[in-house]
């Protein structure tokens, strides 16, 4: 296999990994949203003041579109960073952006869960685990980068 062909294969693997790493939290958030959609009120809190009280509201559809757009932006960044020439840059870039997607997805799930009265207010602590998702693409990236 030529060096050029090998580089193309490695980049394809990295791209697939980036899509899966950033897309999985988005898919979970979409599935949870779909399951709880009927329970959502007409307005859900989207921003909060320093005391934790809601300070801004949106319709469930508007909030879902906003969170989806932000997540898609980071998904694109994850794919773009995974295609970097340097393997370590690609690993770190993909891990960081996939971690951001996981944080966005978990915050959306908690927000929807609270709005639908499915989760208790202590559920915000679940968001603290989301950055751990960054370890998944970082560790697996070594396998995807081998020729």
C-alpha positions in Angstrom: 0.0 0.0 0.0 1.4 3.4 -0.9 2.0 6.0 1.7 -0.6 8.3 0.2 -3.2 5.5 0.2 -2.3 4.6 3.8 -2.8 8.3 4.9 -6.2 8.3 3.2 -7.2 5.1 5.1 -6.0 6.6 8.4 -7.9 9.8 7.8 -11.1 7.8 7.0 -10.8 5.9 10.2 -10.2 9.2 12.2 -13.3 10.8 10.5 -15.5 7.8 11.3 -14.3 7.8 14.9 -15.0 11.6 15.2 -18.5 11.2 13.8 -19.2 8.3 16.2 -17.6 10.0 19.2 -19.5 13.3 18.8 -22.6 11.8 17.3 -23.4 9.2 20.0 -24.1 11.8 22.7 -26.3 13.7 20.2 -28.2 10.5 19.4 -28.8 9.7 23.1 -30.0 13.3 23.7 -32.3 13.1 20.7 -33.8 9.8 21.8 -34.4 11.0 25.4 -35.9 14.2 24.0 -38.3 12.2 21.8 -39.3 10.0 24.7 -40.1 13.0 27.0 -41.4 15.3 24.3 -45.1 14.9 25.3 -44.4 15.8 28.9 -42.7 19.1 28.1 -44.5 22.3 29.0 -45.1 25.1 26.5 -42.1 27.0 27.7 -38.9 25.6 29.2 -36.2 27.4 31.0 -33.1 27.8 28.9 -31.0 30.3 30.9 -30.5 30.6 34.6 -29.2 33.4 36.9 -26.4 32.9 39.4 -28.9 31.7 42.0 -30.0 28.9 39.8 -33.4 30.5 39.1 -34.7 30.5 35.4 -34.1 33.8 33.7 -35.0 32.9 30.1 -37.5 30.7 28.4 -38.1 29.2 25.0 -40.5 26.8 23.3 -39.3 23.2 23.4 -38.8 23.2 19.6 -36.8 26.4 19.6 -34.6 25.1 22.5 -34.1 21.7 20.7 -33.1 23.5 17.5 -30.6 25.7 19.3 -29.0 22.8 21.2 -29.0 20.7 18.0 -27.3 23.5 16.1 -24.6 24.0 18.8 -24.0 20.2 18.9 -23.8 20.0 15.1 -21.2 22.8 15.2 -19.0 20.8 17.6 -19.6 17.6 15.6 -18.2 19.4 12.6 -15.3 20.7 14.6 -14.6 17.1 15.9 -14.5 15.8 12.3 -12.3 18.7 11.1 -9.9 18.3 14.0 -9.7 14.5 13.5 -8.3 15.0 10.1 -5.3 17.0 11.3 -1.9 15.8 9.9 -0.4 15.3 13.4 -1.8 12.3 15.2 -1.6 13.9 18.7 -3.3 17.1 17.5 -6.0 15.0 16.0 -6.4 13.0 19.2 -6.6 16.0 21.5 -8.8 18.0 19.1 -11.3 15.2 18.6 -11.4 14.4 22.3 -12.0 18.0 23.3 -14.7 18.7 20.8 -16.4 15.3 21.5 -16.3 16.3 25.2 -18.1 19.6 24.4 -20.8 17.7 22.5 -21.2 15.4 25.5 -21.5 18.3 27.9 -24.1 20.0 25.6 -26.0 16.7 25.2 -26.1 16.0 29.0 -27.1 19.6 29.8 -30.0 19.3 27.3 -31.1 15.9 28.8 -31.0 17.4 32.3 -32.9 20.5 31.1 -35.6 18.5 29.3 -35.8 16.1 32.3 -36.4 18.9 34.7 -38.9 20.6 32.4 -40.9 17.4 32.0 -40.7 16.6 35.8 -38.9 13.4 35.0 -35.7 14.2 36.8 -35.1 15.8 40.2 -33.1 19.0 40.5 -30.1 17.0 41.7 -29.8 15.7 38.2 -27.5 18.6 37.3 -24.7 16.6 38.9 -25.0 14.2 36.0 -23.4 16.9 33.8 -20.2 16.5 35.8 -19.7 13.0 34.3 -20.0 14.2 30.7 -16.4 15.5 30.2 -15.3 11.9 30.9 -16.6 11.1 27.5 -13.5 12.9 26.1 -11.4 10.0 27.2 -13.2 7.6 24.8 -12.1 9.1 21.5 -8.7 10.0 22.9 -7.9 6.4 23.9 -9.5 4.8 20.9 -7.8 7.2 18.5 -4.5 5.3 18.7 -6.2 2.2 17.2 -7.9 4.3 14.4 -4.6 6.0 13.5 -2.6 2.8 12.8 -2.2 1.8 9.3 
